[in-house]
Amino acid sequence: MGISASGASDNLAMRIGNLMVGNPENTTVIEMTLTGDTVLFHSNAFIALAGSKFKIDLDDKPFPFWAGTYISAGQVLTIGPTLNGARCYLCVRGGLQVKNIINSTSTHLTSGVGGLNGRILKKGDRIAFGNMDKVIQPIKSMKNYPYTDITTVRVTKGLQWDWFDNQNRK
């Protein structure tokens, strides 16, 4: 018996997002898959969104992606569906204060542990930020972030190569 490996699906995006807000690379974040959420900030925060591009608004105005930005208490961040890719990470300076289980703050849904009460976040949940004074110098933005609309897939001919016609081999 044990718990399977878990954590950020896009580890690079999570790490870069954390660096943009001045956190150590493996600081706890919120991972969203295919669709986002609405977040009301009850205190001031310095945040960044990283990963696949999602539709994002702050108080109904477009919000920058791949950039550290200050948020004031009372502001509402709306993270809509993905525009490309699958995962988006909400990174907050100081990290998110959730229970650490077996040296991880990841939520493991199957076993119901980690994260916030071992479950998916739901309306009304509140998560405290960590100490925002103990941070490193942030990378304020990533204008040339590591994702593009063009993906190169490398192919190695295998036993099934003959199953594909010439058009599908290109």
Contact map, one row per residue, 1 for C-alpha under 8 A:
11100000000000000000000000000000000000000000000000000000000000000000000000000000000000000000000000000000000000000000000000000000000000000000000000000000000000000000000000
11110000000000000000000000000000000000000000000000000000000000000000000000000000000000000000000000000000000000000000000000000000000000000000000000000000000000000000000000
11111000000000000000000000000000000000000000000000000000000000000000000000000000000000000000000000000000000100100000000000000000000000000000000000000000000000000000000000
01111100000000000000000000000000000000000000000000000000000000000000000000000000000000000000000000000000000000000000000000000000000000000000000000000000000000000000000000
00111110000000000000000000000000000000000000000000000000000000000000000000000000000000000000000000000000000000000000000000000000000000000000000000000000000000000000000000
00011111000000000000000000000000000000000000000000000000000000000000000000000000000000000000000000000000011100000000000000000000000000000000000000000000000000000000000000
00001111101000000000000000000000000000000000000000000000000000000000000000000000000000000000000000000001011000000000000000000000000000000000000000000000000000000000000000
00000111111001000000000000000010000000000000000000000000000000000000000000000000000000000000000000000000010000000000000000000000000000000000000000000000000000000000000000
00000011111000000000000000000000000000000000000000000000000000000000000000000000000000100000000000000000000000000000000000000000000000000000000000000000000000000000000000
00000001111111000000000000000000000000000000000000100000000000000000000000000000000000100000000000000000000000000000000000000000000000000000000000000000000000000000000000
00000011111111100000000000000000000000000000000000000000000000000000000000000000000000000000000000000000000000000000000000000000000000000000000000000000000000000000000000
00000000011111110000000000000000000000000000000000000000000000000000000000000000000000000000000000000000000000000000000000000000000000000000000000000000000000000000000000
00000000011111111000000000000000000000000000000001100000000000000000000000000000000000001000000000000000000000000000000000000000000000000000000000000000000000000000000000
00000001011111111100000011001000000000000000000001100000000000000000000000000000000000001010000000000000000000000000000000000000000000000000000000000000000000000000000000
00000000001111111110000111000000000000000000000000000000000000000000000000000000000000000000000000000000000000000000000000000000000000000000000000000000000000000000000000
00000000000111111111000010000000000000000000000001000000000000000000000000000000000000000000000000000000000000000000000000000000000000000000000000000000000000000000000000
00000000000011111111100000000000000000000000000111100000000000000100000000000000000000001110000000000000000000000000000000000000000000000000000000000000000000000000000000
00000000000001111111111111100000000000000000000100000000000000000000000000000000000000000011100000000000000000000000000000000000000000000000000000000000000000000000000000
00000000000000111111111110000000000000000000000000000000000000000000000000000000000000000000000000000000000000000000000000000000000000010110000000000000000000000000000000
00000000000000011111111000000000000000000000000100000000000000000111000000000000000000000000000000000000000000000000000000000000000000000111110000000000000000000000000000
00000000000000001111111000000000000000000000011100000000000000000001000000000000000000000011100000000000000000000000000000000000000000000111000000000000000000000000000000
00000000000000000111111100000000000000000000000000000000000000000000000000000000000000000000100000000000000000000000000000000000000000111110000000000000000000000000000000
00000000000000000111111111100000000000000000000000000000000000000000000000000000000000000000111000000000000000000000000000000000000000110100000000000000000000000000000000
00000000000000100110011111100000000000000000000000000000000000000000000000000000000000000000000000000000000000000000000000000000000000110000000000000000000000000000000000
00000000000001110110001111100000000000000000000000000000000000000000000000000000000000000000000000000000000000000000000000000000000000000000000000000000000000000000000000
00000000000001100100001111110000000000000000000000000000000000000000000000000000000000000000000000000000000000000000000000000000000000000000000000000000000000000000000000
00000000000000000100001111111000000000000000000000000000000000000000000000000000000000000000011100000000000000000000000000000000000000000000000000000000000000000000000000
00000000000000000000000001111100000000000000000000000000000000000000000000000000000000000010001110000000110000000000000000000000000000000000000000000000000000000000000000
00000000000001000000000000111110000000000000000000000000000000000000000000000000000000001111001100000000000000000000000000000000000000000000000000000000000000000000000000
00000000000000000000000000011111000000000000000000000000000000000000000000000000000000001110000000000000000000000000000000000000000000000000000000000000000000000000000000
00000001000000000000000000001111100000000000000000000000000000000000000000000000000000111100000000000000000000000000000000000000000000000000000000000000000000000000000000
00000000000000000000000000000111111100000000000000000000000000000000000000000000000000111000000000000000000000000000000000000000000000000000000000000000000000000000000000
00000000000000000000000000000011111100000000000000000000000000000000000000000000000001110000000000000000000000000000000000000000000000000000000000000000000000000000000000
00000000000000000000000000000001111100000000000000000000000000000000000000000000110011100000000000000000000000000000000000000000000000000000000000000000000000000000000000
00000000000000000000000000000001111110000000000000000100000000000000000000000011110000000000000000000000000000000000000000000000000000000000000000000000000000000000000000
00000000000000000000000000000001111111000000000000000100000000000000000000000111110000010000000000000000000000000000000000000000000000000000000000000000000000000000000000
00000000000000000000000000000000001111100000000000000000000000000000000000000111000000000000000000000000000000000000000000000000000000000000000000000000000000000000000000
00000000000000000000000000000000000111110000000000000000000000000000000000011110000000000000000000000000000000000000000000000000000000000000000000000000000000000000000000
00000000000000000000000000000000000011111000000000000000000000000000000000011100000000000000000000000000000000000000000000000000000000000000000000000000000000000000000000
00000000000000000000000000000000000001111100000000000000000000000000000001111000000000000000000000000000000000000000000000000000000000000000000000000000000000000000000000
00000000000000000000000000000000000000111111100000000000000000000000001111111000000000000000000000000000000000000000000000000000000000000000000000000000000000000000000000
00000000000000000000000000000000000000011111000000000000000000000000000011000000000000000000000000000000000000000000000000000000000000000000000000000000000000000000000000
00000000000000000000000000000000000000001111100000000000000000000000000111000000000000000000000000000000000000000000000000000000000000000000000000000000000000000000000000
00000000000000000000000000000000000000001111110000000000000000000000011110000000000000000000000000000000000000000000000000000000000000000000000000000000000000000000000000
00000000000000000000000000000000000000001011111000000000000000000000011110000000000000000001100000000000000000000000000000000000000000000000000000000000000000000000000000
00000000000000000000100000000000000000000001111100000000000000000001111000000000000000000001100000000000000000000000000000000000000000000000000000000000000000000000000000
00000000000000000000100000000000000000000000111110000000000000000001111000000000000000000111100000000000000000000000000000000000000000000000000000000000000000000000000000
00000000000000001101100000000000000000000000011111000000000000001111100000000000000000000111000000000000000000000000000000000000000000000000000000000000000000000000000000
00000000000000001000000000000000000000000000001111100000000000001111000000000000000000011110000000000000000000000000000000000000000000000000000000000000000000000000000000
00000000000011011000000000000000000000000000000111111000000000001100000000000000000000011110000000000000000000000000000000000000000000000000000000000000000000000000000000
00000000010011001000000000000000000000000000000011111000000000000000000000000000000000111000000000000000000000000000000000000000000000000000000000100000000000000000000000
00000000000000000000000000000000000000000000000001111100000000000000000000000000011111110000000000000000000000000000000000000000000000000000000000100000000000000000000000
00000000000000000000000000000000000000000000000001111110000000001000000000000000011110010000000000000000000000000000000000000000000000000000000000000000000000000000000000
00000000000000000000000000000000001100000000000000011111000000000000000000000011111100010000000000000000000000000000000000000000000000000000000000000000000000000000000000
00000000000000000000000000000000000000000000000000001111100000000000000000000011111000000000000000000000000000000000000000000000000000000000000000000000000000000000000000
00000000000000000000000000000000000000000000000000000111110001111000000000001111000000000000000000000000000000000000000000000000000000000000000000000000000000000000000000
00000000000000000000000000000000000000000000000000000011111111100000000000001110000000000000000000000000000000000000000000000000000000000000000000000000000000000000000000
00000000000000000000000000000000000000000000000000000001111111100000000000111100000000000000000000000000000000000000000000000000000000000000000000000000000000000000000000
00000000000000000000000000000000000000000000000000000000111110000000000000111100000000000000000000000000000000000000000000000000000000000000000000000000000000000000000000
00000000000000000000000000000000000000000000000000000000111111000000000000000100000000000000000000000000000000000000000000000000000000000000000000000000000000000000000000
00000000000000000000000000000000000000000000000000000000111111100000000000000000000000000000000000000000000000000000000000000000000000000000000000000000000000000000000000
00000000000000000000000000000000000000000000000000000001110111110000000000000000000000000000000000000000000000000000000000000000000000000000000000000000000000000000000000
00000000000000000000000000000000000000000000000000000001110011111000000000000000000000000000000000000000000000000000000000000000000000000000000000000000000000000000000000
00000000000000000000000000000000000000000000000000000001000001111110100000000000000000000000000000000000000000000000000000000000000000000000000000000000000000000000000000
00000000000000000000000000000000000000000000000111001001000000111110000000000000000000000000000000000000000000000000000000000000000000000000000000000000000000000000000000
00000000000000001001000000000000000000000000000111000000000000011111000000000000000000000000000000000000000000000000000000000000000000000000111010000000000000000000000000
00000000000000000001000000000000000000000000000110000000000000011111100000000000000000000000000000000000000000000000000000000000000000000001110000000000000000000000000000
00000000000000000001100000000000000000000000011110000000000000000111110000000000000000000000000000000000000000000000000000000000000000000111100000000000000000000000000000
00000000000000000000000000000000000000000000011100000000000000010011111000000000000000000000000000000000000000000000000000000000000000000001000000000000000000000000000000
00000000000000000000000000000000000000000001111000000000000000000001111100000000000000000000000000000000000000000000000000000000000000000000000000000000000000000000000000
00000000000000000000000000000000000000001001111000000000000000000000111110100000000000000000000000000000000000000000000000000000000000000000000000000000000000000000000000
00000000000000000000000000000000000000001011100000000000000000000000011111100000000000000000000000000000000000000000000000000000000000000000000000000000000000000000000000
00000000000000000000000000000000000000001111100000000000000000000000001111100000000000000000000000000000000000000000000000000000000000000000000000000000000000000000000000
00000000000000000000000000000000000000011110000000000000000000000000000111110000000000000000000000000000000000000000000000000000000000000000000000000000000000000000000000
00000000000000000000000000000000000000011000000000000000011000000000001111111000000000000000000000000000000000000000000000000000000000000000000000000000000000000000000000
00000000000000000000000000000000000001111000000000000000011000000000000001111100000000000000000000000000000000000000000000000000000000000000000000000000000000000000000000
00000000000000000000000000000000000001111000000000000001111000000000000000111110000000000000000000000000000000000000000000000000000000000000000000000000000000000000000000
00000000000000000000000000000000000111100000000000000001111100000000000000011111000000000000000000000000000000000000000000000000000000000000000000000000000000000000000000
00000000000000000000000000000000001111000000000000000111100000000000000000001111100000000000000000000000000000000000000000000000000000000000000000000000000000000000000000
00000000000000000000000000000000001110000000000000000111000000000000000000000111110000000000000000000000000000000000000000000000000000000000000000000000000000000000000000
00000000000000000000000000000000011100000000000000000110000000000000000000000011111000000000000000000000000000000000000000000000000000000000000000000000000000000000000000
00000000000000000000000000000000011100000000000000011110000000000000000000000001111111100000000000000000000000000000000000000000000000000000000000000000000000000000000000
00000000000000000000000000000000000000000000000000011110000000000000000000000000111110000000000000000000000000000000000000000000000000000000000000000000000000000000000000
00000000000000000000000000000000000000000000000000011100000000000000000000000000011111000000000000000000000000000000000000000000000000000000000000001000000000000000000000
00000000000000000000000000000000010000000000000000011000000000000000000000000000011111100000000000000000000000000000000000000000000000000000000000000000000000000000000000
00000000000000000000000000000000110000000000000000010000000000000000000000000000010111110000000000000000000000000000000000000000000000000000000000000000000000000000000000
00000000110000000000000000000011110000000000000000110000000000000000000000000000010011111000000000000000000000000000000000000000000000000000000000000000000000000000000000
00000000000000000000000000000011100100000000000011111100000000000000000000000000000001111100000000000000000000000000000000000000000000000000000000000000000000000000000000
00000000000011001000000000001111000000000000000011100000000000000000000000000000000000111110000000000000000000000000000000000000000000000000000000000000000000000000000000
00000000000000001000000000001110000000000000001111000000000000000000000000000000000000011111000000000000000000000000000000000000000000000000000000000000000000000000000000
00000000000001001100100000011100000000000000001111000000000000000000000000000000000000001111101000000000000000000000000000000000000000000000000000000000000000000000000000
00000000000000000100100000001000000000000000111100000000000000000000000000000000000000000111111100000000000000000000000000000000100000000000000000000000000000000000000000
00000000000000000100111000000000000000000000111000000000000000000000000000000000000000000011111000000000000000000000000000000000110100100000000000000000000000000000000000
00000000000000000000001000100000000000000000000000000000000000000000000000000000000000000001111100000000000000000000000000000000111111100000000000000000000000000000000000
00000000000000000000001000111000000000000000000000000000000000000000000000000000000000000011111110000000000000000000000000000000111000000000000000000000000000000000000000
00000000000000000000000000111000000000000000000000000000000000000000000000000000000000000001011111000000000000000000000000000011110000000000000000000000000000000000000000
00000000000000000000000000010000000000000000000000000000000000000000000000000000000000000000001111100000000000000000000000000011110000000000000000000000000000000000000000
00000000000000000000000000000000000000000000000000000000000000000000000000000000000000000000000111110000100000000111000000000010000000000000000000000000000000000000000000
00000000000000000000000000000000000000000000000000000000000000000000000000000000000000000000000011111000100000000111100000000000000000000000000000000000000000000000000000
00000000000000000000000000000000000000000000000000000000000000000000000000000000000000000000000001111111100000000110000000000000000000000000000000000000000000000000000000
00000000000000000000000000000000000000000000000000000000000000000000000000000000000000000000000000111111100000001100000000000000000000000000000000000000000000000000000000
00000000000000000000000000000000000000000000000000000000000000000000000000000000000000000000000000011111000000000000000000000000000000000000000000000000000000000000000000
00000000000000000000000000000000000000000000000000000000000000000000000000000000000000000000000000011111100000000000000000000000000000000000000000000000000000000000000000
00000010000000000000000000000000000000000000000000000000000000000000000000000000000000000000000000011111110000000100000000000000000000000000000000000000000000000000000000
00000000000000000000000000010000000000000000000000000000000000000000000000000000000000000000000001111011111000000110000000000000000000000000000000000000000000000000000000
00000111000000000000000000010000000000000000000000000000000000000000000000000000000000000000000000000001111100000110000000000000000000000000000000000000000000000000000000
00000110000000000000000000000000000000000000000000000000000000000000000000000000000000000000000000000000111110011111011100000000000000000000000000000000000000000000000000
00100100000000000000000000000000000000000000000000000000000000000000000000000000000000000000000000000000011111111110011000000000000000000000000000000000000000000000000000
00000000000000000000000000000000000000000000000000000000000000000000000000000000000000000000000000000000001111111000011100000000000000000000000000000000000000000000000000
00000000000000000000000000000000000000000000000000000000000000000000000000000000000000000000000000000000000111110000000000000000000000000000000000000000000000000000000000
00100000000000000000000000000000000000000000000000000000000000000000000000000000000000000000000000000000000111111000010000000000000000000000000000000000000000000000000000
00000000000000000000000000000000000000000000000000000000000000000000000000000000000000000000000000000000001111111100111000000000000000000000000000000000000000000000000000
00000000000000000000000000000000000000000000000000000000000000000000000000000000000000000000000000001000001110111110111000000000000000000000000000000000000000000000000000
00000000000000000000000000000000000000000000000000000000000000000000000000000000000000000000000001111001111100011111111000000000000000000000000000000000000000000000000000
00000000000000000000000000000000000000000000000000000000000000000000000000000000000000000000000001110000111100001111111000000000000000000000000000000000000000000000000000
00000000000000000000000000000000000000000000000000000000000000000000000000000000000000000000000001100000001000000111111110000010000000000000000000000000000000000000000000
00000000000000000000000000000000000000000000000000000000000000000000000000000000000000000000000000100000000000011111111000000000000000000000000000000000000000000000000000
00000000000000000000000000000000000000000000000000000000000000000000000000000000000000000000000000000000001110111111111100000000000000000000000000000000000000000000000000
00000000000000000000000000000000000000000000000000000000000000000000000000000000000000000000000000000000001110011111111110000000000000000000000000000000000000000000000000
00000000000000000000000000000000000000000000000000000000000000000000000000000000000000000000000000000000001010000001011111000000000000000000000000000000000000000000000000
00000000000000000000000000000000000000000000000000000000000000000000000000000000000000000000000000000000000000000001001111101000000000000000000000000000000000000000000000
00000000000000000000000000000000000000000000000000000000000000000000000000000000000000000000000000000000000000000000000111111000000000000000000000000000000000000000000000
00000000000000000000000000000000000000000000000000000000000000000000000000000000000000000000000000000000000000000000000011111000000000000000000000000000000000000000000000
00000000000000000000000000000000000000000000000000000000000000000000000000000000000000000000000000000000000000000000000001111100000000000000000000000000000000000000000000
00000000000000000000000000000000000000000000000000000000000000000000000000000000000000000000000000000000000000000000000011111110000000000000000000000000000000000000000000
00000000000000000000000000000000000000000000000000000000000000000000000000000000000000000000000000000000000000000000000000011111000000000000000000000000000000000000000000
00000000000000000000000000000000000000000000000000000000000000000000000000000000000000000000000111000000000000000001000000001111100000000000000000000000000000000000000000
00000000000000000000000000000000000000000000000000000000000000000000000000000000000000000000000110000000000000000000000000000111110000000000000000000000000000000000000000
00000000000000000000000000000000000000000000000000000000000000000000000000000000000000000001111110000000000000000000000000000011111100000000000000000000000000000000000000
00000000000000000000000000000000000000000000000000000000000000000000000000000000000000000000111110000000000000000000000000000001111100000000000000000000000000000000000000
00000000000000000000000000000000000000000000000000000000000000000000000000000000000000000000011000000000000000000000000000000000111111000000000000000000000000000000000000
00000000000000000000000000000000000000000000000000000000000000000000000000000000000000000000110000000000000000000000000000000000111111100000000000000000000000000000000000
00000000000000000000000000000000000000000000000000000000000000000000000000000000000000000000010000000000000000000000000000000000001111100000000000000000000000000000000000
00000000000000000000000000000000000000000000000000000000000000000000000000000000000000000000010000000000000000000000000000000000001111110000000000000000000000000000000000
00000000000000000000011100000000000000000000000000000000000000000000000000000000000000000000110000000000000000000000000000000000000111111000000000000000000000000000000000
00000000000000000010011100000000000000000000000000000000000000000000000000000000000000000000000000000000000000000000000000000000000001111100000000000000000000000000000000
00000000000000000000010000000000000000000000000000000000000000000000000000000000000000000000000000000000000000000000000000000000000000111110000000000000000000000000000000
00000000000000000011111000000000000000000000000000000000000000000001000000000000000000000000000000000000000000000000000000000000000000011111000000000000000000000000000000
00000000000000000011110000000000000000000000000000000000000000000001000000000000000000000000000000000000000000000000000000000000000000001111110000000000000000000000000000
00000000000000000001100000000000000000000000000000000000000000000011100000000000000000000000000000000000000000000000000000000000000000000111110000000000000000000000000000
00000000000000000001000000000000000000000000000000000000000000000111000000000000000000000000000000000000000000000000000000000000000000000011111000000000000000000000000000
00000000000000000001000000000000000000000000000000000000000000000110000000000000000000000000000000000000000000000000000000000000000000000011111110000000000000000000000000
00000000000000000000000000000000000000000000000000000000000000000100000000000000000000000000000000000000000000000000000000000000000000000000111110000000000000000000000000
00000000000000000000000000000000000000000000000000000000000000000000000000000000000000000000000000000000000000000000000000000000000000000000011111000000000000000000000000
00000000000000000000000000000000000000000000000000000000000000000100000000000000000000000000000000000000000000000000000000000000000000000000011111100000000000000000000000
00000000000000000000000000000000000000000000000000000000000000000000000000000000000000000000000000000000000000000000000000000000000000000000000111110000000000000000000000
00000000000000000000000000000000000000000000000000110000000000000000000000000000000000000000000000000000000000000000000000000000000000000000000011111000000000000000000000
00000000000000000000000000000000000000000000000000000000000000000000000000000000000000000000000000000000000000000000000000000000000000000000000001111110000000000000000000
00000000000000000000000000000000000000000000000000000000000000000000000000000000000100000000000000000000000000000000000000000000000000000000000000111110000000000000000000
00000000000000000000000000000000000000000000000000000000000000000000000000000000000000000000000000000000000000000000000000000000000000000000000000011111000000000000000000
00000000000000000000000000000000000000000000000000000000000000000000000000000000000000000000000000000000000000000000000000000000000000000000000000011111100000000000000000
00000000000000000000000000000000000000000000000000000000000000000000000000000000000000000000000000000000000000000000000000000000000000000000000000000111110000000000000000
00000000000000000000000000000000000000000000000000000000000000000000000000000000000000000000000000000000000000000000000000000000000000000000000000000011111000000000000000
00000000000000000000000000000000000000000000000000000000000000000000000000000000000000000000000000000000000000000000000000000000000000000000000000000001111100000000000000
00000000000000000000000000000000000000000000000000000000000000000000000000000000000000000000000000000000000000000000000000000000000000000000000000000000111110000000000000
00000000000000000000000000000000000000000000000000000000000000000000000000000000000000000000000000000000000000000000000000000000000000000000000000000000011111000000000000
00000000000000000000000000000000000000000000000000000000000000000000000000000000000000000000000000000000000000000000000000000000000000000000000000000000001111111000000000
00000000000000000000000000000000000000000000000000000000000000000000000000000000000000000000000000000000000000000000000000000000000000000000000000000000000111111000000000
00000000000000000000000000000000000000000000000000000000000000000000000000000000000000000000000000000000000000000000000000000000000000000000000000000000000011111100000000
00000000000000000000000000000000000000000000000000000000000000000000000000000000000000000000000000000000000000000000000000000000000000000000000000000000000011111111000000
00000000000000000000000000000000000000000000000000000000000000000000000000000000000000000000000000000000000000000000000000000000000000000000000000000000000011111111000000
00000000000000000000000000000000000000000000000000000000000000000000000000000000000000000000000000000000000000000000000000000000000000000000000000000000000000111111100000
00000000000000000000000000000000000000000000000000000000000000000000000000000000000000000000000000000000000000000000000000000000000000000000000000000000000000011111100000
00000000000000000000000000000000000000000000000000000000000000000000000000000000000000000000000000000000000000000000000000000000000000000000000000000000000000011111111110
00000000000000000000000000000000000000000000000000000000000000000000000000000000000000000000000000000000000000000000000000000000000000000000000000000000000000000111111110
00000000000000000000000000000000000000000000000000000000000000000000000000000000000000000000000000000000000000000000000000000000000000000000000000000000000000000001111111
00000000000000000000000000000000000000000000000000000000000000000000000000000000000000000000000000000000000000000000000000000000000000000000000000000000000000000001111111
00000000000000000000000000000000000000000000000000000000000000000000000000000000000000000000000000000000000000000000000000000000000000000000000000000000000000000001111111
00000000000000000000000000000000000000000000000000000000000000000000000000000000000000000000000000000000000000000000000000000000000000000000000000000000000000000001111111
00000000000000000000000000000000000000000000000000000000000000000000000000000000000000000000000000000000000000000000000000000000000000000000000000000000000000000000011111
